Amino acid sequence: MTSPDKPDAGKPDAGKPNADKQTWASATRLVHAGDSEEARAGFAARGVNPPVQRASTVVLPDAASLYGNDHPTYGRAGLGVQASLEAALCELEGAVAAKLFSSGAAAITAALMTVLSAGDEVLVSAGAYAPTRRFCDGMLARFGVRTRYFAPSAAAGEVLAMIGGQTRAVFLESPASLTFELQDVPAIASGARARGVLTLIDNTWGAGLLFRPLDHGVDLSVQALTKYVSGGSDVFMGSVAVRDPSLGERLLQTVWDTGWAVSPDDCYTVLRSLRTLTLRLARHGASALRVAQWLASQPEVARMLCPALPGSPDHALWKRDFSGTNGLFGLVLKAGPAHAADAFLDALQVFKLGFSWGGFESLAVSSDPQVRNLGRGWRADGALMRLHVGLEAPEDLIADLRRGLDAFAAACDQA
Ligand SMILES: Cc1ncc(COP(=O)(O)O)c(C=O)c1O
C-alpha cells in the first residue's frame, strides 16, 4: 500500500517529463495527484459520451505552445464537452459555427451585439419575446442603436419597405411570443439579404428541428436551449448558429469580449437531452394537437392561437415551412369577468402555473398582463392564455382542462 508521504512514483504522472515527485512535499503532491495526460484526454477507452472537463485553466506542454492559437489556452470559451455540444448544434441547425451562452436571453443579446454598432438601426418584430424588446429599447438605445418595430403579422413586403439607410439587421420571431402569428421568414430573409441587411431569428419554438432558419436564408439562428433542447426544466443555456464563417468568427469574438462562459456540466446535460429531442418533440406535438383540437370545440373557448390547427390563419405558412409542431400554443377564452379566467387556472391540477415551456411538464399562464404592455394592438374580448402541453397522457390533460373550463363557466354564471 502506498503511504501518503511516500506515494508510488509511477502512474499517474504529473504531465511534465521527469517530475521528481518523490522529493515533493504533501501539499505539492496533493495539487498534482491523479493528474496525467491520459486523465485529461479522457483515457484511451472511448466512452460513448464526451468527458466533462471542469477546467478554467488549460495546461500547455511547453513554452512555445503558450501563445499558439491553434489550440485552447484558457477554458472560458469552452473545452471538450462545449465543443461537442457546439458540433451537435451545427448538425441540428445545418450551421458552420455555433456558440453557447449562459441563457437564451444572453444568446439573443449576444447575437444583436455581434452585428450592430452605434448609429445602426434594427427592425424587430413586435411579437418578439419581451426581454428582447427591453434589451433593444434600453441597452441598445443607450449604445446608440435605434429600434423600430413591425407587427408580428406584417407581410414580408411591409417589413422590407421599412429598411432604410441605417438598417443593418432584422430580428424575427416566428411564431410570435404569446400571440403565435407566423412570418414569411424566407421572403423576409432573401429580401433583406438583397439589400445587404442581416436577419436574425429567435427560433426557440422551432428548436432547430421543426424549423431550420439557416436553410431558409436567415443569417443568425438563436435559440433558448433552456426550452425543448434541454427539456428537463433544470438548466439555462442559449445558442447562436451561423452558416457564414466570418459571422462565426465575429460571434467567437463577442464570447471573448463579453466574458460569457457556460459550464461543462450544463453542456453535458443539454447534449444528453439533445439525443432525445426528436422523440420528445413528436410526443409534445401529437399531444398538443389532440388537446388543441379538443379545446377548439369547447363552448368556453373563443379562439385558438395554434398555427398547426387546420383552419387557423397562418396554417398554410406553417405547413410550408415547418416539419411539425410542439407543445406550445395559445387560446382566448369567451368574454367573462377577470376572476373567471383566474378560476380556470386555479382549477387545473395536472397543468402547473409557470412561465416557462419546453420541459416535460404541462404549464399554463394567463398572457393578458404581458400583451397589454406590448403596444402591438392586441384585441380580444376574452382572456388570452398560453398552454404548454407536456409529456403526460393527453386524456389526463383534457380532463384537467375540462375541470378548468367548468370552473370558468361557473364563475361566469355567478357574475
Ligand atoms: C421565445 C423565447 N426566447 C428566449 C427565451 C429566453 O430563454 P432563457 O430563459 O434561457 O433566457 C424565452 C424564455 O421564455 C422565450 O420564450
The ligand as an SDF file (V2000), in Angstrom:
LIG
                    3D

 16 16  0  0  0  0  0  0  0  0999 V2000
  -39.1070   32.7580  -27.2090 C   0  0  0  0  0  0  0  0  0  0  0  0
  -38.1120   32.8080  -26.0950 C   0  0  0  0  0  0  0  0  0  0  0  0
  -36.8650   33.1910  -26.3630 N   0  0  0  0  0  0  0  0  0  0  0  0
  -35.9330   33.2660  -25.3950 C   0  0  0  0  0  0  0  0  0  0  0  0
  -36.2390   32.9640  -24.0910 C   0  0  0  0  0  0  0  0  0  0  0  0
  -35.1910   33.1480  -23.0320 C   0  0  0  0  0  0  0  0  0  0  0  0
  -34.6550   31.9590  -22.5730 O   0  0  0  0  0  0  0  0  0  0  0  0
  -33.8730   31.9280  -21.1970 P   0  0  0  0  0  0  0  0  0  0  0  0
  -34.8800   31.8380  -20.1130 O   0  0  0  0  0  0  0  0  0  0  0  0
  -32.9750   30.7400  -21.3170 O   0  0  0  0  0  0  0  0  0  0  0  0
  -33.0710   33.1990  -21.0930 O   0  0  0  0  0  0  0  0  0  0  0  0
  -37.5350   32.5630  -23.7610 C   0  0  0  0  0  0  0  0  0  0  0  0
  -37.8950   32.2470  -22.3630 C   0  0  0  0  0  0  0  0  0  0  0  0
  -39.0420   32.0740  -22.0020 O   0  0  0  0  0  0  0  0  0  0  0  0
  -38.5010   32.5040  -24.7890 C   0  0  0  0  0  0  0  0  0  0  0  0
  -39.7860   32.1620  -24.5240 O   0  0  0  0  0  0  0  0  0  0  0  0
  1  2  1  0
  2  3  1  0
  2 15  2  0
  3  4  2  0
  4  5  1  0
  5  6  1  0
  5 12  2  0
  6  7  1  0
  7  8  1  0
  8  9  2  0
  8 10  1  0
  8 11  1  0
 12 13  1  0
 12 15  1  0
 13 14  2  0
 15 16  1  0
M  END
$$$$
